[in-house]
């Protein structure tokens, strides 16, 4: 079988009506919320990473000098 015969879109799968707007609006909102969720999780993970890293490193090097003055 040739490639052109295998990649034919069935006529039932073609869009028959033009989108009137609600579908596009819902799609845009879903995309926005998905991307904002990923961005929030990346920022949260970075924040937790730096909290744990700073806690394990102990106090800053000059902490005693600053605390004694």
DSSP file (Angstrom, degrees, kcal/mol; ACC not computed):
  #  RESIDUE AA STRUCTURE BP1 BP2  ACC     N-H-->O    O-->H-N    N-H-->O    O-->H-N    TCO  KAPPA ALPHA  PHI   PSI    X-CA   Y-CA   Z-CA
    1    1 A X              0   0    0      0, 0.0     2,-0.1     0, 0.0     5,-0.0   0.000 360.0 360.0 360.0 142.0    0.0    0.0    0.0
    2    2 A X     >  -     0   0    0      1,-0.1     4,-1.1     4,-0.0     3,-0.4  -0.401 360.0-114.0 -82.7 163.3    1.2    3.5   -0.8
    3    3 A X  H  > S+     0   0    0      1,-0.2     4,-1.6     2,-0.2     3,-0.3   0.864 113.0  59.1 -64.8 -37.5    1.7    6.2    1.8
    4    4 A X  H  4 S+     0   0    0      1,-0.2    -1,-0.2     2,-0.2     0, 0.0   0.829 105.2  49.3 -65.3 -31.3   -1.1    8.3    0.3
    5    5 A X  H >4 S+     0   0    0     -3,-0.4     3,-0.6     1,-0.2    -1,-0.2   0.792 110.4  50.8 -77.2 -27.4   -3.7    5.6    0.8
    6    6 A X  H 3< S+     0   0    0     -4,-1.1    -2,-0.2    -3,-0.3    -1,-0.2   0.790 107.5  52.6 -79.3 -27.5   -2.7    5.0    4.4
    7    7 A X  T 3< S+     0   0    0     -4,-1.6     2,-0.4     2,-0.1    -1,-0.2  -0.047  75.1 131.5-102.2  31.8   -2.9    8.7    5.4
    8    8 A X    <   -     0   0    0     -3,-0.6     2,-0.5     1,-0.0    -3,-0.0  -0.707  54.7-132.7 -86.2 132.3   -6.4    9.5    4.2
    9    9 A X        -     0   0    0     -2,-0.4     5,-0.1     1,-0.1    -2,-0.1  -0.735  26.3-118.2 -83.5 124.5   -8.6   11.3    6.7
   10   10 A X    >   -     0   0    0     -2,-0.5     3,-1.4     1,-0.1     4,-0.5  -0.294  19.7-120.7 -60.4 148.0  -12.1    9.7    6.8
   11   11 A X  G >  S+     0   0    0      1,-0.3     3,-0.7     2,-0.2    -1,-0.1   0.773 111.3  60.9 -64.3 -25.8  -14.9   12.0    5.8
   12   12 A X  G 3  S+     0   0    0      1,-0.2    -1,-0.3     3,-0.0     4,-0.1   0.732  99.2  57.4 -72.7 -20.9  -16.6   11.6    9.2
   13   13 A X  G <  S+     0   0    0     -3,-1.4    -1,-0.2     2,-0.1     2,-0.2   0.565  83.3 101.4 -86.6  -9.5  -13.5   13.1   10.9
   14   14 A X  S <  S-     0   0    0     -3,-0.7     2,-0.4    -4,-0.5    -3,-0.0  -0.523  84.4-107.3 -76.3 143.0  -13.6   16.3    9.0
   15   15 A X        -     0   0    0     -2,-0.2    -1,-0.1     1,-0.2    -2,-0.1  -0.567  33.8-175.5 -73.6 124.6  -15.0   19.3   10.8
   16   16 A X        +     0   0    0     -2,-0.4     2,-0.3    -4,-0.1    -1,-0.2   0.797  63.1  47.4 -92.0 -32.2  -18.4   20.1    9.3
   17   17 A X  S    S-     0   0    0      0, 0.0     2,-0.3     0, 0.0    -1,-0.0  -0.817  83.0-114.9-114.7 152.6  -19.3   23.3   11.2
   18   18 A X        -     0   0    0     -2,-0.3     2,-0.1     1,-0.1    -2,-0.0  -0.644  38.4-105.8 -83.3 138.9  -17.2   26.4   11.9
   19   19 A X        -     0   0    0     -2,-0.3    -1,-0.1     1,-0.1     0, 0.0  -0.438  23.9-156.2 -65.3 133.7  -16.4   27.1   15.6
   20   20 A X        -     0   0    0     -2,-0.1    -1,-0.1    -3,-0.0    -2,-0.0   0.509  49.8 -91.3 -93.0  -5.8  -18.5   30.0   16.9
   21   21 A X  S  > S+     0   0    0      0, 0.0     4,-2.6     0, 0.0     5,-0.2  -0.144 105.4  87.8 129.0 -42.4  -16.1   31.0   19.7
   22   22 A X  H  > S+     0   0    0      1,-0.2     4,-2.6     2,-0.2     5,-0.2   0.885  92.7  50.8 -60.7 -37.3  -16.9   29.2   23.0
   23   23 A X  H  > S+     0   0    0      1,-0.2     4,-2.3     2,-0.2    -1,-0.2   0.917 112.1  46.9 -65.9 -41.4  -14.7   26.2   22.1
   24   24 A X  H  > S+     0   0    0      2,-0.2     4,-2.4     1,-0.2    -2,-0.2   0.898 112.5  50.2 -66.0 -40.3  -11.8   28.5   21.3
   25   25 A X  H  X S+     0   0    0     -4,-2.6     4,-2.3     2,-0.2    -2,-0.2   0.921 112.3  46.3 -64.9 -44.0  -12.3   30.5   24.5
   26   26 A X  H  X S+     0   0    0     -4,-2.6     4,-2.6    -5,-0.2    -2,-0.2   0.901 112.4  51.2 -65.4 -40.1  -12.5   27.3   26.7
   27   27 A X  H  X S+     0   0    0     -4,-2.3     4,-2.3    -5,-0.2    -2,-0.2   0.910 110.1  49.1 -62.6 -42.4   -9.4   26.0   24.9
   28   28 A X  H  X S+     0   0    0     -4,-2.4     4,-2.4     2,-0.2    -2,-0.2   0.908 112.3  48.2 -64.5 -41.7   -7.5   29.2   25.5
   29   29 A X  H  X S+     0   0    0     -4,-2.3     4,-2.7     2,-0.2     5,-0.2   0.919 111.7  49.2 -65.1 -43.3   -8.5   29.2   29.2
   30   30 A X  H  X S+     0   0    0     -4,-2.6     4,-2.2     1,-0.2    -2,-0.2   0.907 112.0  48.8 -62.4 -41.1   -7.4   25.5   29.6
   31   31 A X  H  X S+     0   0    0     -4,-2.3     4,-2.5    -5,-0.2     5,-0.2   0.920 111.9  49.5 -64.0 -43.3   -4.1   26.2   28.0
   32   32 A X  H  X S+     0   0    0     -4,-2.4     4,-2.6     1,-0.2     5,-0.2   0.938 113.0  45.6 -61.1 -48.0   -3.5   29.3   30.2
   33   33 A X  H  X S+     0   0    0     -4,-2.7     4,-2.0     1,-0.2    -1,-0.2   0.861 112.3  51.8 -67.3 -34.8   -4.3   27.3   33.4
   34   34 A X  H  X S+     0   0    0     -4,-2.2     4,-2.1    -5,-0.2    -1,-0.2   0.943 113.4  43.7 -65.0 -47.1   -2.2   24.4   32.4
   35   35 A X  H  X S+     0   0    0     -4,-2.5     4,-2.4     1,-0.2    -2,-0.2   0.888 113.5  50.8 -66.7 -38.6    0.8   26.6   31.6
   36   36 A X  H  X S+     0   0    0     -4,-2.6     4,-2.5    -5,-0.2    -1,-0.2   0.864 108.7  52.7 -68.4 -33.3    0.4   28.6   34.8
   37   37 A X  H  X S+     0   0    0     -4,-2.0     4,-2.3    -5,-0.2    -2,-0.2   0.925 110.8  46.5 -65.5 -44.2    0.1   25.4   36.9
   38   38 A X  H  X S+     0   0    0     -4,-2.1     4,-2.2     2,-0.2    -2,-0.2   0.916 113.5  49.0 -63.1 -42.7    3.4   24.2   35.4
   39   39 A X  H  X S+     0   0    0     -4,-2.4     4,-2.3     2,-0.2    -2,-0.2   0.920 111.4  49.4 -63.9 -43.0    5.1   27.6   36.0
   40   40 A X  H  X S+     0   0    0     -4,-2.5     4,-2.6     1,-0.2    -1,-0.2   0.913 111.2  49.4 -62.4 -42.9    3.8   27.7   39.6
   41   41 A X  H  X S+     0   0    0     -4,-2.3     4,-2.5     2,-0.2    -1,-0.2   0.869 109.8  51.1 -66.4 -36.2    5.1   24.2   40.3
   42   42 A X  H  X S+     0   0    0     -4,-2.2     4,-2.2     2,-0.2    -1,-0.2   0.930 112.7  45.8 -65.3 -44.5    8.5   25.0   38.8
   43   43 A X  H  X S+     0   0    0     -4,-2.3     4,-2.3     2,-0.2    -2,-0.2   0.904 113.4  49.6 -64.5 -40.7    8.8   28.1   41.0
   44   44 A X  H  X S+     0   0    0     -4,-2.6     4,-2.5     2,-0.2     5,-0.2   0.911 110.6  49.9 -64.5 -42.5    7.6   26.1   44.1
   45   45 A X  H  X S+     0   0    0     -4,-2.5     4,-2.4     1,-0.2    -2,-0.2   0.902 111.1  49.1 -63.9 -40.7   10.1   23.3   43.4
   46   46 A X  H  X S+     0   0    0     -4,-2.2     4,-2.4     2,-0.2    -1,-0.2   0.904 111.1  50.6 -64.7 -40.1   13.0   25.8   43.1
   47   47 A X  H  X S+     0   0    0     -4,-2.3     4,-2.2     2,-0.2    -2,-0.2   0.931 112.1  46.0 -63.2 -45.9   11.9   27.6   46.3
   48   48 A X  H  X S+     0   0    0     -4,-2.5     4,-2.5     2,-0.2     5,-0.2   0.897 111.1  53.9 -64.6 -40.0   11.8   24.3   48.2
   49   49 A X  H  X S+     0   0    0     -4,-2.4     4,-2.7     1,-0.2    -2,-0.2   0.939 111.0  44.8 -58.9 -48.0   15.2   23.3   46.7
   50   50 A X  H  X S+     0   0    0     -4,-2.4     4,-2.5     2,-0.2     5,-0.2   0.854 111.4  53.9 -68.4 -33.6   16.9   26.5   47.9
   51   51 A X  H  X S+     0   0    0     -4,-2.2     4,-2.0    -5,-0.2    -1,-0.2   0.946 113.4  41.8 -62.1 -47.5   15.2   26.2   51.3
   52   52 A X  H  X S+     0   0    0     -4,-2.5     4,-2.2     2,-0.2    -2,-0.2   0.920 115.1  50.4 -67.3 -43.4   16.6   22.7   51.8
   53   53 A X  H  X S+     0   0    0     -4,-2.7     4,-1.4    -5,-0.2    -1,-0.2   0.921 112.9  45.8 -61.1 -44.3   20.0   23.6   50.4
   54   54 A X  H  X S+     0   0    0     -4,-2.5     4,-0.7     1,-0.2    -1,-0.2   0.856 111.6  52.4 -68.6 -34.2   20.4   26.7   52.6
   55   55 A X  H  < S+     0   0    0     -4,-2.0     3,-0.5    -5,-0.2    -1,-0.2   0.880 111.2  46.6 -68.7 -36.7   19.2   24.7   55.7
   56   56 A X  H  < S+     0   0    0     -4,-2.2    -1,-0.2     1,-0.2    -2,-0.2   0.757 105.5  60.0 -77.0 -24.2   21.8   22.0   55.1
   57   57 A X  H  < S-     0   0    0     -4,-1.4    -1,-0.2     1,-0.2    -2,-0.2   0.672  99.9-142.3 -77.3 -16.3   24.6   24.4   54.5
   58   58 A X     <  -     0   0    0     -4,-0.7    -1,-0.2    -3,-0.5     3,-0.1  -0.344  44.6 -19.8  84.4-169.9   24.3   26.0   57.9
   59   59 A X  S    S-     0   0    0      1,-0.1     5,-0.0    -3,-0.1     4,-0.0  -0.238  83.1 -84.1 -70.3 161.9   24.7   29.6   58.8
   60   60 A X    >   -     0   0    0      1,-0.1     3,-1.4     2,-0.1     4,-0.3  -0.178  40.8-109.7 -61.1 161.0   26.5   32.1   56.6
   61   61 A X  T 3  S+     0   0    0      1,-0.3     3,-0.5     2,-0.1     4,-0.3   0.883 117.4  43.8 -61.9 -41.4   30.4   32.3   56.9
   62   62 A X  T 3> S+     0   0    0      1,-0.2     4,-2.4     2,-0.1    -1,-0.3   0.202  82.0 108.0 -91.1  17.4   30.4   35.7   58.4
   63   63 A X  H <> S+     0   0    0     -3,-1.4     4,-2.7     1,-0.2    -1,-0.2   0.919  79.1  46.7 -63.7 -44.3   27.5   35.0   60.8
   64   64 A X  H  > S+     0   0    0     -3,-0.5     4,-2.0    -4,-0.3    -1,-0.2   0.907 112.6  50.2 -65.3 -40.6   29.7   34.8   64.0
   65   65 A X  H  > S+     0   0    0     -4,-0.3     4,-0.8     1,-0.2    -1,-0.2   0.920 115.2  42.8 -63.4 -43.4   31.5   38.0   63.1
   66   66 A X  H  < S+     0   0    0     -4,-2.4     3,-0.5     1,-0.2    -2,-0.2   0.894 114.1  51.3 -70.0 -39.2   28.3   39.9   62.5
   67   67 A X  H  < S+     0   0    0     -4,-2.7    -1,-0.2    -5,-0.2    -2,-0.2   0.808 106.7  54.4 -69.5 -29.3   26.6   38.4   65.6
   68   68 A X  H  <        0   0    0     -4,-2.0    -1,-0.2     1,-0.2    -2,-0.2   0.720 360.0 360.0 -78.0 -20.9   29.5   39.4   67.8
   69   69 A X     <        0   0    0     -4,-0.8    -1,-0.2    -3,-0.5    -2,-0.2   0.483 360.0 360.0 -86.7 360.0   29.4   43.0   66.9
